[in-house]
Amino acid sequence: MLEWYDFAVYGTLAPILGKLFFPADDPTASLLAAFGVFAIGYAARPLGGIILGHIGDRMGRKPALILSVLMMGAGTTAIGVLPTHAEIGTAAAVLLVVLRILQGLSVGGEYPSSIVFLGEHAPPERRGYVASWPMFGSVVGFLLGSAFGALLSNLMSEAALEAWGWRLPFLFGAVIALCGVLFRRHMSEPPAFAAAQPLTAAPIVAAFRDHWRAIVQIIGLSLVNAVGFYLLWVYATSYLTDRMHVSTADALDINTLSLVVMMPAVTLSAILSDRIGRKPLLYFVSLGTLLLAWPLWWLMHHQSFLLILLGQVGFAVLYGAGYAGLSAVMIEILPAGVRCSASAIGYNICLGLFGGTTPLVATYLVERTADDFAPAYYLMATAVISLIATLSLPETARKPLQA
């Protein structure tokens, strides 16, 4: 929760960061630059997955998780004290890029390693539920980031927020590193890790050599969730303020309320997946996105607070179910010796190439086509790919993990 709060704050404050670190005469150019740096953080995720996945598979899940949260806390705190373009010129943008890369390396190993750690501890009949908690935590983290931004925008003037208020959410990152060490220093390694046969090759080599099909499948299964999540909870805030002329406070309130709905959607869907299987949930998100992306985006294309909220809540239910099904599947289709590495590679390649670039791509598509529904069409295209990946997936619920 705390680590994903750090990562979410940047996306929430992207319109302000664009003005402060990438000033331009055209507001769209500043926003594109800010989202470009957002994407750079995601481009670093595959490398982070390789490094921390290797540590998780070789040295243990616990060291990887402690290192990832320390890196995230340090990167976020540093952004909070970073001078802006007005103070040090272009160097401000360069330093921001470096810190986003550090955050990307951290989160690249954090999310898959957390899922593996919990899934390996869980009994087979409850694995979907137990493995869903990292996703629940990341939603709460995004909720905290959005809520903090909403609170500041309601309590502070736009001038004060741009002058110094934007730093406050980042400075909270210092708490992240401290809590990460305190929470994780007493964790015990899962029995599956202790029982795993030692690999003759490095985990990353074995993952690509022997399990590349599973990696490709994870990329395909993750695609609709990745693009959908970052379209609706990162890009949508700037879309509503810049294109629909909704106030920043209202846009962040909508973001926050829809994330509140997503939390129980994740947990209830995960419980359901333990009963009916993973594939029904994955079909639900891909087919649901294909059929409902356009009408839900249409609801968000209004001035009415209630209609916009209704559209975003519909997406929250879809992706809450999608992530609940995906979390357990990533553990269940891989053996213990490469589970951290292969899941991190597949998931982070998808997030790096498609999830993190979603705000940038969506902004470009709308400007290029002059069609406000272009992001919805992009989302529908990803749903087709995820649907194809689901068709070839064996049902893995309630089965023993591969040793």
C-alpha positions in Angstrom: 0.0 0.0 0.0 2.7 2.5 1.0 4.9 1.7 -1.9 2.2 2.1 -4.5 1.1 5.3 -2.8 4.5 6.6 -3.7 4.2 5.6 -7.4 0.6 6.9 -7.7 1.4 10.4 -6.4 3.3 11.3 -9.5 0.5 10.4 -11.9 -2.0 12.3 -9.8 0.1 15.4 -9.8 1.3 15.1 -13.4 -0.5 18.3 -14.7 1.3 20.4 -12.0 4.7 18.6 -12.4 4.5 19.2 -16.2 4.3 23.0 -15.6 7.1 23.0 -13.0 9.6 20.7 -14.6 8.8 20.9 -18.3 7.5 24.5 -18.9 6.2 25.1 -22.4 3.9 27.6 -24.1 1.5 24.7 -25.0 0.0 23.0 -21.9 -0.4 19.8 -23.8 3.3 19.7 -24.5 4.0 20.1 -20.8 1.6 17.3 -20.0 3.1 15.0 -22.6 6.5 15.6 -21.2 5.3 14.8 -17.6 3.6 11.6 -18.8 6.7 10.8 -20.8 8.7 10.7 -17.5 5.9 8.7 -16.0 6.4 6.2 -18.8 10.2 6.2 -18.2 9.5 4.9 -14.6 7.6 2.0 -16.2 10.2 1.4 -18.8 12.6 0.7 -15.9 10.3 -1.9 -14.4 11.5 -4.9 -16.5 15.1 -4.2 -15.4 13.9 -3.9 -11.8 12.0 -7.2 -12.2 15.2 -8.9 -13.5 17.3 -7.6 -10.6 14.9 -8.1 -7.8 13.5 -11.3 -9.3 17.0 -12.7 -9.3 17.4 -11.8 -5.7 14.0 -13.3 -4.8 14.7 -16.6 -6.6 18.4 -16.9 -5.5 18.5 -15.3 -2.0 14.9 -15.4 -0.9 11.7 -13.5 -1.2 12.3 -11.4 1.9 15.5 -9.6 0.9 14.0 -8.6 -2.4 10.9 -7.2 -0.7 13.0 -5.2 1.8 15.3 -3.8 -0.8 12.4 -2.7 -3.1 10.6 -0.7 -0.4 13.8 1.1 0.6 14.5 2.1 -3.0 10.9 3.4 -3.4 11.0 5.4 -0.2 14.3 7.1 -1.1 13.2 8.0 -4.6 9.9 9.5 -3.6 11.4 11.5 -0.7 14.0 12.9 -3.1 11.3 14.1 -5.5 9.7 16.0 -2.6 12.8 18.1 -2.2 13.8 18.4 -5.8 14.3 22.0 -7.2 12.1 22.9 -10.1 13.0 24.1 -13.6 12.7 27.7 -12.4 15.4 27.1 -9.9 18.0 25.0 -11.6 16.9 24.8 -15.3 17.1 21.6 -17.3 18.9 19.8 -14.5 15.6 19.6 -12.7 14.0 17.5 -15.4 17.1 15.2 -15.6 17.1 14.6 -11.9 13.3 13.8 -12.0 14.0 11.2 -14.7 16.7 9.6 -12.6 14.4 9.4 -9.6 11.6 8.0 -11.6 13.9 5.3 -12.9 14.8 4.4 -9.3 11.1 4.1 -8.5 10.5 2.0 -11.6 13.3 -0.4 -10.6 11.7 -0.7 -7.1 8.2 -1.4 -8.1 9.3 -3.8 -10.9 10.3 -6.3 -8.2 7.8 -5.3 -5.5 4.4 -6.3 -6.9 5.3 -9.8 -8.4 7.5 -10.7 -5.4 4.7 -9.8 -3.0 2.2 -12.0 -4.9 4.7 -14.9 -5.0 5.5 -14.5 -1.3 1.8 -14.7 -0.2 0.7 -17.2 -2.8 3.4 -19.7 -1.7 2.3 -19.4 1.9 -1.4 -19.9 1.0 -3.4 -23.2 1.0 -4.5 -24.1 -2.5 -8.2 -23.6 -1.8 -7.6 -20.0 -0.7 -4.7 -19.0 -2.9 -6.7 -16.6 -5.1 -7.9 -14.7 -2.0 -4.5 -14.6 -0.3 -2.6 -13.7 -3.4 -5.0 -10.8 -4.2 -3.9 -8.7 -1.2 -0.9 -7.1 -3.0 -3.4 -5.8 -5.5 -5.7 -4.6 -2.7 -2.8 -2.8 -1.2 -1.8 -1.2 -4.5 -5.4 0.1 -4.9 -5.3 1.5 -1.4 -2.0 3.1 -2.3 -3.5 4.7 -5.4 -6.4 5.7 -3.2 -4.2 7.4 -0.7 -2.3 9.2 -3.5 -5.5 10.4 -5.1 -7.1 11.3 -1.8 -4.0 13.3 -0.7 -4.1 15.2 -4.0 -7.9 15.7 -3.6 -7.4 17.0 0.0 -4.7 19.4 -1.0 -6.7 20.7 -4.0 -9.7 21.4 -1.7 -7.7 23.0 1.1 -5.2 25.0 -0.9 -5.4 27.5 -3.7 -4.1 26.5 -7.2 -1.2 29.0 -6.7 -0.1 27.5 -3.3 -0.5 23.9 -4.6 1.9 24.7 -7.5 4.3 26.7 -5.3 4.9 24.2 -2.5 1.8 22.1 -1.8 2.7 19.4 -4.4 5.8 18.5 -2.3 3.9 17.3 0.7 2.7 13.9 -0.8 6.2 13.1 -1.9 7.8 13.9 1.4 5.5 11.4 3.0 7.8 8.9 1.2 10.2 9.0 4.1 7.6 7.1 6.1 7.6 4.4 3.4 11.2 3.3 3.9 10.8 3.1 7.7 7.6 1.2 7.6 8.9 -1.2 4.9 11.8 -2.3 7.1 9.7 -2.6 10.2 6.9 -4.6 8.5 9.2 -6.9 6.6 12.2 -7.7 8.8 10.4 -10.6 10.6 8.9 -12.3 7.6 9.6 -16.0 7.1 10.5 -17.5 3.7 7.7 -19.6 2.1 8.2 -23.4 2.3 8.0 -23.5 -1.5 11.2 -21.5 -1.8 13.0 -23.7 0.7 11.9 -26.8 -1.2 12.7 -25.6 -4.7 15.4 -27.4 -6.6 18.5 -25.2 -7.2 18.8 -24.1 -10.8 21.9 -24.8 -12.8 21.5 -21.5 -14.7 20.6 -18.0 -13.5 16.9 -17.6 -12.9 16.5 -15.1 -15.6 18.2 -17.4 -18.1 16.1 -20.4 -17.1 12.9 -18.3 -17.3 13.5 -17.2 -20.9 14.9 -20.5 -22.0 12.3 -22.9 -20.4 9.2 -20.7 -19.6 9.0 -18.1 -22.4 5.5 -19.2 -23.3 4.3 -18.5 -19.8 6.0 -15.1 -19.9 4.2 -14.3 -23.2 0.9 -15.5 -21.7 1.4 -13.3 -18.6 2.0 -10.3 -20.9 -1.2 -11.0 -22.8 -3.3 -11.6 -19.7 -2.0 -8.4 -18.1 -2.6 -6.1 -21.1 -6.2 -5.1 -20.6 -5.8 -4.6 -16.9 -2.6 -2.6 -17.3 -3.9 -0.2 -20.0 -7.3 0.1 -18.3 -5.9 0.9 -14.9 -3.6 3.6 -16.0 -6.1 5.0 -18.5 -8.8 5.4 -15.8 -6.7 6.3 -12.7 -3.8 8.2 -14.1 -4.8 9.7 -17.5 -8.4 10.3 -16.7 -7.6 13.0 -14.1 -5.9 15.2 -16.6 -8.4 14.3 -19.3 -11.3 15.5 -17.1 -9.6 18.7 -16.2 -8.1 19.6 -19.6 -10.7 18.2 -22.0 -13.9 18.2 -20.0 -13.1 21.3 -17.9 -14.0 19.5 -14.7 -12.3 21.1 -11.7 -9.2 19.4 -10.3 -11.0 18.8 -7.0 -14.0 17.1 -8.7 -11.7 15.0 -10.9 -9.7 13.8 -7.9 -12.8 13.1 -5.9 -14.2 10.9 -8.7 -10.8 9.1 -8.9 -10.9 8.5 -5.1 -14.5 7.3 -4.9 -14.1 4.8 -7.8 -11.0 3.4 -6.1 -13.0 2.9 -2.9 -15.4 0.7 -5.0 -12.5 -1.2 -6.6 -11.2 -2.4 -3.2 -14.1 -4.7 -2.3 -14.3 -5.7 -6.0 -10.8 -7.1 -5.8 -11.4 -9.1 -2.6 -14.9 -10.5 -3.5 -13.6 -11.4 -7.0 -10.6 -13.2 -5.5 -12.9 -15.2 -3.2 -15.1 -16.1 -6.2 -12.0 -17.2 -8.2 -11.2 -19.8 -5.5 -14.7 -21.2 -6.0 -15.4 -21.0 -9.8 -11.8 -20.7 -11.1 -9.5 -18.0 -12.5 -10.6 -18.1 -16.2 -14.2 -16.9 -15.6 -12.9 -13.7 -14.1 -10.4 -13.2 -16.9 -13.1 -13.7 -19.5 -15.3 -11.2 -17.6 -12.7 -8.4 -17.7 -11.7 -8.9 -21.4 -15.2 -9.4 -22.8 -16.6 -6.7 -20.4 -14.0 -4.2 -21.6 -14.7 -5.1 -25.3 -18.4 -4.5 -24.8 -18.5 -1.7 -22.2 -15.5 0.5 -22.8 -17.3 2.8 -25.2 -20.5 3.3 -23.1 -18.6 3.7 -19.9 -16.2 6.3 -21.5 -19.4 8.0 -22.9 -20.7 8.4 -19.4 -17.4 10.0 -18.4 -17.7 12.4 -21.4 -20.2 14.6 -19.5 -20.1 17.5 -17.2 -22.3 15.7 -14.6 -20.3 14.6 -11.6 -22.6 11.6 -11.1 -22.4 10.4 -14.6 -18.6 10.6 -14.7 -18.4 8.7 -11.4 -20.8 6.0 -12.7 -18.6 5.4 -15.7 -15.4 5.2 -13.7 -17.1 2.9 -11.1 -18.1 0.5 -14.0 -14.4 0.3 -14.9 -13.4 -0.2 -11.3 -15.6 -3.3 -11.1 -14.1 -4.7 -14.3 -10.5 -4.2 -13.3 -11.0 -5.3 -9.7 -12.1 -8.6 -11.1 -9.4 -8.7 -13.7 -6.5 -8.2 -11.2 -8.0 -10.7 -8.7 -7.9 -13.4 -11.4 -4.5 -12.5 -12.7 -2.7 -12.5 -9.4 -3.0 -16.2 -8.6 -2.5 -17.2 -12.2 1.0 -15.7 -12.4 2.0 -17.9 -9.5 0.2 -21.1 -10.6 1.6 -21.4 -14.1 5.3 -21.1 -13.0 7.6 -23.4 -11.0 9.2 -22.2 -7.7 12.8 -21.7 -9.0 11.8 -19.0 -11.5 8.6 -17.8 -10.1 9.8 -14.4 -9.0 11.9 -13.8 -12.1 9.4 -15.0 -14.8 6.4 -13.4 -13.3 8.2 -10.1 -12.8 9.5 -10.2 -16.4 6.1 -10.9 -18.0 4.2 -8.5 -15.8 6.7 -5.7 -16.0 7.3 -5.9 -19.8 3.5 -5.4 -20.2 3.5 -2.5 -17.7 6.6 -1.0 -19.1 5.6 -1.1 -22.8 1.8 -0.6 -22.4 0.7 0.3 -18.9 3.1 3.1 -18.2 2.8 4.5 -21.7 -1.0 4.6 -21.6 -1.3 8.3 -20.4 1.2 9.3 -23.1 -0.5 7.3 -25.8 -4.0 8.4 -24.8 -3.0 12.1 -24.8 -1.3 11.7 -28.2 -4.3 9.8 -29.7 -6.8 12.5 -28.6 -4.6 15.3 -30.0 -3.8 13.5 -33.2 -7.4 12.2 -34.0 -9.4 15.0 -32.4 -11.6 12.1 -31.1 -12.2 12.1 -27.4 -13.2 8.4 -27.7 -9.8 7.3 -29.1 -8.7 6.0 -25.6 -11.7 3.8 -25.4 -10.9 2.2 -28.8 -7.3 1.6 -27.7 -8.6 -0.1 -24.5 -11.0 -2.3 -26.6 -8.0 -3.4 -28.8 -6.1 -4.6 -25.7 -9.2 -6.5 -24.6 -9.1 -8.6 -27.7 -5.4 -9.6 -27.0 -6.2 -10.5 -23.4 -9.2 -12.5 -24.6 -7.0 -14.6 -26.9 -4.5 -15.2 -24.1 -7.2 -16.4 -21.8 -8.5 -18.9 -24.4 -5.2 -20.9 -24.3 -4.9 -20.8 -20.4 -5.4 -24.0 -18.4 -7.6 -23.7 -15.3 -5.1 -23.5 -12.4 -7.4 -22.9 -9.3 -7.1 -25.2 -6.3 -4.2 -27.2 -7.8 -0.8 -27.7 -6.1 1.9 -25.3 -7.1 4.7 -26.5 -9.4 7.9 -27.3 -7.4 
